[in-house]
Amino acid sequence: MDFSLSEEHLMIRQAARDFAQNELLPGVIERDDAQKFPAEQIKKLGELGFLGMMTDTKYNGSGMDTLSYVIAMEELSKVDASASVVVSVNNSLVCWGLEAFASEEQKQKYLTRLASGEVIGAFCLSEPEAGSDATSQKTTAIDKGDHYILNGTKNWITNGGTADTYLVIAQTDKEKGHKGINALIVEKGMPGFEIGPKENKLGIRGSDTHSLNFNDVKIPKENRIGEDGFGFKFAMKTLAGGRIGIAAQALGIAAGAYELALKYSKERKAFGTEIANHQAIAFKLADMHVQIEAVRNLVYKSAWEKDQGLNYDLSGAIAKLYASKVAMDTTIEAVQIHGGNGFVKDYHVERLMRDAKITQIYEGTSEIQKIVISRSILKD
Ligand SMILES: Cc1cc2nc3c(=O)[nH]c(=O)nc-3n(C[C@H](O)[C@H](O)[C@H](O)COP(=O)(O)OP(=O)(O)OC[C@H]3O[C@@H](n4cnc5c(N)ncnc54)[C@H](O)[C@@H]3O)c2cc1C
């Protein structure tokens, strides 16, 4: 056992921390207010190698481990979860999925541009009638010999309007159930592919969430990822890693709110002393600190298991379930510690509280994580 971070990990943490303070913090309130996508910031993150962190350098990635990725996710999420979700989707769901399962030609054509941040990607599984129950896919990809004809609607797609490359899950053979599902690479601008209006959201308002419509979109067979029928497995395996990234995002939101609350509690005076000197406030800070430490250990352990080539399905579900709960609890307490100031935008904690909520919903709700965890412990 070695709980210390390497020099390289410490450098990544500092680089992400500096980027968050210098590039994400300015304008974060305004972007949230206006639901403005952090386009310039994402471009810079791509140039610095944060959009293909775990991708091999031969595909223009940074060739780093999962631990590096979660460290960066925590730091970016402390300040701007709308930007960090772009980092998460591009790294875990798009680049990782392509590197693990796509053909060499697909990697050369798509992954090289996604990992460098030249373009960004989207992962399209959810539908109006298929969220938690992802096997109920209504989107169809009908086999026409050398191509598929794609029809249907996806919703809640992160990077929906800004992406260039979309990994779309669709049903080819209904008879075969989830074994009849395929994952297809769809390009923006393909005839029949329409992007719906942007969602007006509670949190991560700077991120770009859209529904997508496919009307007889012709997708060449060479754009299918893996063998015929591999699509559902592709989605589940990719999401298993994605959960570690979202757990790290939740960790960052919690830690960001805690740091703000700690600072504020040492500055704000009530009844003739700094509020940190009131035990009720000090105990809140102690609880937050303990929970965040526990979450960080869960997130790092899951990342480590992935890097060791071990199975990380259970540890990823545990990390996401607990991290997202702690993000919610901690941000609510951070607002409380700020009193009235916590309720206005200038102090950042109300935004972190709104942003925290999504971590209990996307990439598998908390209830779905409990299904994964309970199945695993009950089968032993
Ligand atoms: C901002 C945002 C971004 C998103 N980005 C993406 C994206 O990029 N790509 C993508 O594919 N999807 C994305 N999603 C979709 C997200 O993954 C789904 O919203 C989520 O999986 C839940 O599905 P649902 O909304 O259909 O809820 P439902 O599945 O309808 O669930 C409703 C409630 O019922 C509970 N529930 C459902 N089934 C069970 C069960 N068996 N046992 C107990 N409780 C259950 C759920 O936990 C939830 O509380 C995004 C969503 C949002 C809001």
The ligand as an SDF file (V2000), in Angstrom:
LIG
                    3D

 53 58  0  0  0  0  0  0  0  0999 V2000
  -27.7890   17.1870  -17.6300 C   0  0  0  0  0  0  0  0  0  0  0  0
  -27.8620   15.7790  -18.1160 C   0  0  0  0  0  0  0  0  0  0  0  0
  -26.8590   15.2760  -18.9400 C   0  0  0  0  0  0  0  0  0  0  0  0
  -26.9370   13.9710  -19.4360 C   0  0  0  0  0  0  0  0  0  0  0  0
  -26.0000   13.5210  -20.3330 N   0  0  0  0  0  0  0  0  0  0  0  0
  -26.1920   12.3340  -20.9580 C   0  0  0  0  0  0  0  0  0  0  0  0
  -25.3450   11.9150  -22.0430 C   0  0  0  0  0  0  0  0  0  0  0  0
  -24.3800   12.6110  -22.4130 O   0  0  0  0  0  0  0  0  0  0  0  0
  -25.6240   10.7500  -22.6800 N   0  0  0  0  0  0  0  0  0  0  0  0
  -26.6710    9.9530  -22.3130 C   0  0  0  0  0  0  0  0  0  0  0  0
  -26.8590    8.9170  -22.9340 O   0  0  0  0  0  0  0  0  0  0  0  0
  -27.4820   10.3150  -21.2910 N   0  0  0  0  0  0  0  0  0  0  0  0
  -27.2770   11.4840  -20.6140 C   0  0  0  0  0  0  0  0  0  0  0  0
  -28.1230   11.8630  -19.5870 N   0  0  0  0  0  0  0  0  0  0  0  0
  -29.2560   11.0040  -19.2320 C   0  0  0  0  0  0  0  0  0  0  0  0
  -29.1160   10.3540  -17.8550 C   0  0  0  0  0  0  0  0  0  0  0  0
  -28.1340    9.3710  -17.8950 O   0  0  0  0  0  0  0  0  0  0  0  0
  -30.5110    9.8250  -17.4720 C   0  0  0  0  0  0  0  0  0  0  0  0
  -31.3060   10.9600  -17.1690 O   0  0  0  0  0  0  0  0  0  0  0  0
  -30.4530    8.8830  -16.2910 C   0  0  0  0  0  0  0  0  0  0  0  0
  -29.8340    7.6820  -16.6510 O   0  0  0  0  0  0  0  0  0  0  0  0
  -31.8430    8.5860  -15.7100 C   0  0  0  0  0  0  0  0  0  0  0  0
  -32.7340    8.2130  -16.7050 O   0  0  0  0  0  0  0  0  0  0  0  0
  -34.1760    8.9150  -16.7960 P   0  0  0  0  0  0  0  0  0  0  0  0
  -33.9450   10.3900  -16.7700 O   0  0  0  0  0  0  0  0  0  0  0  0
  -34.8930    8.3670  -17.9540 O   0  0  0  0  0  0  0  0  0  0  0  0
  -34.8770    8.5470  -15.4560 O   0  0  0  0  0  0  0  0  0  0  0  0
  -35.7350    7.1960  -15.1820 P   0  0  0  0  0  0  0  0  0  0  0  0
  -34.9690    6.0200  -15.6620 O   0  0  0  0  0  0  0  0  0  0  0  0
  -37.1030    7.4060  -15.7020 O   0  0  0  0  0  0  0  0  0  0  0  0
  -35.7800    7.1750  -13.6050 O   0  0  0  0  0  0  0  0  0  0  0  0
  -36.6800    7.9530  -12.8330 C   0  0  0  0  0  0  0  0  0  0  0  0
  -36.4760    7.5900  -11.3620 C   0  0  0  0  0  0  0  0  0  0  0  0
  -36.7920    6.2150  -11.1660 O   0  0  0  0  0  0  0  0  0  0  0  0
  -35.6800    5.5340  -10.6020 C   0  0  0  0  0  0  0  0  0  0  0  0
  -35.6310    4.1650  -11.1070 N   0  0  0  0  0  0  0  0  0  0  0  0
  -35.6770    3.7490  -12.3940 C   0  0  0  0  0  0  0  0  0  0  0  0
  -35.5600    2.4280  -12.4610 N   0  0  0  0  0  0  0  0  0  0  0  0
  -35.4440    1.9790  -11.1920 C   0  0  0  0  0  0  0  0  0  0  0  0
  -35.2920    0.6880  -10.5960 C   0  0  0  0  0  0  0  0  0  0  0  0
  -35.2110   -0.4350  -11.3390 N   0  0  0  0  0  0  0  0  0  0  0  0
  -35.2080    0.6020   -9.2470 N   0  0  0  0  0  0  0  0  0  0  0  0
  -35.2530    1.7260   -8.4820 C   0  0  0  0  0  0  0  0  0  0  0  0
  -35.3910    2.9610   -8.9860 N   0  0  0  0  0  0  0  0  0  0  0  0
  -35.4830    3.0830  -10.3210 C   0  0  0  0  0  0  0  0  0  0  0  0
  -34.4670    6.3570  -11.0110 C   0  0  0  0  0  0  0  0  0  0  0  0
  -33.3660    6.1200  -10.1650 O   0  0  0  0  0  0  0  0  0  0  0  0
  -35.0250    7.7660  -10.9040 C   0  0  0  0  0  0  0  0  0  0  0  0
  -34.9950    8.1860   -9.5760 O   0  0  0  0  0  0  0  0  0  0  0  0
  -28.0110   13.1520  -19.0420 C   0  0  0  0  0  0  0  0  0  0  0  0
  -29.0050   13.6490  -18.1800 C   0  0  0  0  0  0  0  0  0  0  0  0
  -28.9570   14.9330  -17.7320 C   0  0  0  0  0  0  0  0  0  0  0  0
  -30.0660   15.4590  -16.8560 C   0  0  0  0  0  0  0  0  0  0  0  0
  1  2  1  0
  2  3  1  0
  2 52  2  0
  3  4  2  0
  4  5  1  0
  4 50  1  0
  5  6  2  0
  6  7  1  0
  6 13  1  0
  7  8  2  0
  7  9  1  0
  9 10  1  0
 10 11  2  0
 10 12  1  0
 12 13  2  0
 13 14  1  0
 14 15  1  0
 14 50  1  0
 15 16  1  0
 16 17  1  0
 16 18  1  0
 18 19  1  0
 18 20  1  0
 20 21  1  0
 20 22  1  0
 22 23  1  0
 23 24  1  0
 24 25  2  0
 24 26  1  0
 24 27  1  0
 27 28  1  0
 28 29  2  0
 28 30  1  0
 28 31  1  0
 31 32  1  0
 32 33  1  0
 33 34  1  0
 33 48  1  0
 34 35  1  0
 35 36  1  0
 35 46  1  0
 36 37  1  0
 36 45  1  0
 37 38  2  0
 38 39  1  0
 39 40  1  0
 39 45  2  0
 40 41  1  0
 40 42  2  0
 42 43  1  0
 43 44  2  0
 44 45  1  0
 46 47  1  0
 46 48  1  0
 48 49  1  0
 50 51  2  0
 51 52  1  0
 52 53  1  0
M  END
$$$$
